[in-house]
Every structure is written in C-alpha cells, then in structure tokens.
C-alpha cells in the first residue's frame, strides 16, 4: 500500500463523497480510480486549483449531478496537505 494514495482514498470516501456511498461497505472503492488519478496528477505538478477543478468536473459532468457538493476546494486543499505531509511509500 502507498500511504499517500490510501489517505486520498480515505479523504474522498469520508469527506468528499458527492453521491453518498460512505455508509455502504460494498461501495468502499467507489472513488479509488479518482484518487489514483489525483495521486498521479500530484506527481506531475498538479496544483490545488487543478484538483478542485477536477473534482468539480467529476461531480457535474462525469457523475451527472446537477449541483456540485461545494466541497471541491476544501478537499483539494486537504489533498495538497496530504501530498506535503504523508510519505509516498
């Protein structure tokens, strides 16, 4: 396991969770592919705004939600904090 990636997965499931799957154990991996993409983007130099824009895009365009959860900026800030403080391996 990669601690930084696991921390982002946890963040997405427990704090972002735009479709409300946290209470369904069978959906615990619902956001894993998005977390992996963010993890990879961070290593390519993605900024906090890049992450926020991606999360908003996921909610509105990819997931088809009519309104963003409004948490994208706060979650992006936490992703940057994870990137700075959690070891990659």
Secondary structure as UniProt FT lines:
FT   HELIX           3..11
FT   HELIX           12..16
FT   TURN            18..19
FT   TURN            22..23
FT   HELIX           25..27
FT   TURN            28..31
FT   HELIX           32..43
FT   TURN            44..45
FT   HELIX           48..57
FT   HELIX           58..62
FT   HELIX           72..85
//
